[in-house]
Amino acid sequence: MNDAGEPAAHDARPGPARDGTGLGSAAEGPRAAIVPIAPIAPIAPIAPIAPMTRMAPVAGRRPRRRSDLAIVALAVLLALVPAAAYVERLARGTPPTTEPYLFPADARARFEALRDQAARGLLSLQQPGGGFPPRTDTVDIDPLDRAEATAGGLAGLAAAWRLGSRVPGLEDGRGRARRTLTQLQSQSGQFGVSRRPRRGVGVSAVGLGVIGLCLVNDPADAAYLESAGRALVFQAQMGTLPSGWVQAVAARALAQLVESGRRTWLGDDPVSMMPSQAIELSRRVTDSHVAQALVLELQTRLGAPPVDLPKAVLRRLIESPPEWTGLESDMGSWVIQAWLAARVSGGEAWFANALTELEKAPAASGVVEGDYYGNPVSRTAGLLLVLWEGGGRRPIGAP
C-alpha cells in the first residue's frame, strides 16, 4: 500500500521500448557500428592457401578486433534477455492486487461523482471537534450513540479516501475523526460507554470502529485497533447477536481484521467466531436472511464447506432489486446487501442497480437525509461503504 493507505494499482506493466525494437537504445548503437565483411572467395582444392591479409579500415572508423565483436555480441544478447522477459510478462499479465470493480465499467464517472458528493455531505456533518452527531439536536445524547456515529463517520471518510476521493477537507476530516474516536475508547476496547445496557449499539460501534481504523491503516492506531478487535471477538463469543445489522457488521468487521493480517486474533477456529444463526429462506428476503448469508459466505472464505444460501439470497435480490424510496429506505439494508453481493458470483448485477438507485439518495448537499432509519451520518456514511465494497480497491482474496 502507498503512504495514503491505498492499495497499489493492479496491472502495472512495463511500456514498450521507445525505438520500437523491444530492445531499447542499447541495441541501436552496436547495430549501426558493425561493418559488413566482404564474402571470402571459395578456396580452391589442393592449392595452398594464401596468407589472409588484414582488411583495410573504413575511412573514419577504427578497425574492429575480435574482442570488439565479442563485446557487441554479448551486448545484443544481454539486451534480448529483458525483452524476452517483457514479452513473457505481457503474455501472462500481472496478477491483480485488488478485487474487481463491480459497478458498470461505462459508469465510472457517475461512480466518482457520487463518491465525491457523499464525501462532501459527510464532511458537512462533522463537528468542529472531529466527532459526528447521531441526531441534529445535541441535547442529552448517550455517549454510546455519539461513538457509533463517529465510528461510522470515520469508516465513511476512510472509504472515500481509499476510493480516490480528494475533495477539500477530506484528509483533515478523516484525521480528526480518527483522533476523536480513539479518545472515546474505554479500557474494555469498546467505543463509548452507555448509560444503560445496549449490546447491539455497542457491537455496531466497535464493528464500525474496527472497519474505519483498518481502512485508515495508520500504524499509530495499532494499540487502539488491537483493543477494539479484542472487544469485538469477546462480543462474538458472548452468545447470539441480534440478527440483521448487528450480526452483519460484527461479521464484516471480523473479516476486516482477517483482511488486514490479523487472522490470529480470531483464535484457532476463525470459522466458529463468525456470528452464525439458524434461519430458513422464505419468500420475502429480510435483513436477517442477508446477514446470515453473509456470515456463511465469510465462513466459506475462511475454510468452511460452501453452502447454497448466499447464492440463493443474492439471486432473490437480483430478481427483485431494491429501490430507493427516500426517507422510507434503510441505508443499513443496502450496506448489508453490498457486503454480500461483493463476495458472491454475479454481484455485478446488484451493483449496477445500486448505482442507479443510490444516485437518488443524497440531497444537493451530499447528505442522505432521514431520521427514521438511522440518521444523516449513518445514512451518508453507509452510501460510501456501499461504494467501497464494489469500487475495486479491496485487497484480492480478502474475506
Stockholm file with secondary structure:
# STOCKHOLM 1.0

chainA/1-399         MNDAGEPAAHDARPGPARDGTGLGSAAEGPRAAIVPIAPIAPIAPIAPIAPMTRMAPVAGRRPRRRSDLAIVALAVLLALVPAAAYVERLARGTPPTTEPYLFPADARARFEALRDQAARGLLSLQQPGGGFPPRTDTVDIDPLDRAEATAGGLAGLAAAWRLGSRVPGLEDGRGRARRTLTQLQSQSGQFGVSRRPRRGVGVSAVGLGVIGLCLVNDPADAAYLESAGRALVFQAQMGTLPSGWVQAVAARALAQLVESGRRTWLGDDPVSMMPSQAIELSRRVTDSHVAQALVLELQTRLGAPPVDLPKAVLRRLIESPPEWTGLESDMGSWVIQAWLAARVSGGEAWFANALTELEKAPAASGVVEGDYYGNPVSRTAGLLLVLWEGGGRRPIGAP
#=GR chainA/1-399 SS CCTTSCCCCSCCCCCCCTTSSSSCGGGHHHHHHCCCCCCCCCCCSSSCCCCCCCCCCCTTSCCCCHHHHHHHHHHHHHHHHHHHHHHHHHHHCCCCSBCCBCSCGGGHHHHHHHHHHHHHHHHHHCCTTSCCCSSSSCTTCCHHHHHHHHHHHHHHHHHHHHTTCCCTTHHHHHHHHHHHHHHTBCTTSCBSCCSSCCHHHHHHHHHHHHHHHHHHTCGGGHHHHHHHHHHHHHHHHSSCCCTTHHHHHHHHHHHHHHHTTCGGGGCSCHHHHSCCCCCCCCSSCCHHHHHHHHHHHHHHHTTCCCCSHHHHHHHHHHHSCCCCCGGGCCHHHHHHHHHHHTTSTTHHHHHHHHHHHHTTSSCTTSCCCCSSSSCHHHHHHHHHHHHHHHBTCSBTTCC
#=GC SS_cons         CCTTSCCCCSCCCCCCCTTSSSSCGGGHHHHHHCCCCCCCCCCCSSSCCCCCCCCCCCTTSCCCCHHHHHHHHHHHHHHHHHHHHHHHHHHHCCCCSBCCBCSCGGGHHHHHHHHHHHHHHHHHHCCTTSCCCSSSSCTTCCHHHHHHHHHHHHHHHHHHHHTTCCCTTHHHHHHHHHHHHHHTBCTTSCBSCCSSCCHHHHHHHHHHHHHHHHHHTCGGGHHHHHHHHHHHHHHHHSSCCCTTHHHHHHHHHHHHHHHTTCGGGGCSCHHHHSCCCCCCCCSSCCHHHHHHHHHHHHHHHTTCCCCSHHHHHHHHHHHSCCCCCGGGCCHHHHHHHHHHHTTSTTHHHHHHHHHHHHTTSSCTTSCCCCSSSSCHHHHHHHHHHHHHHHBTCSBTTCC
//
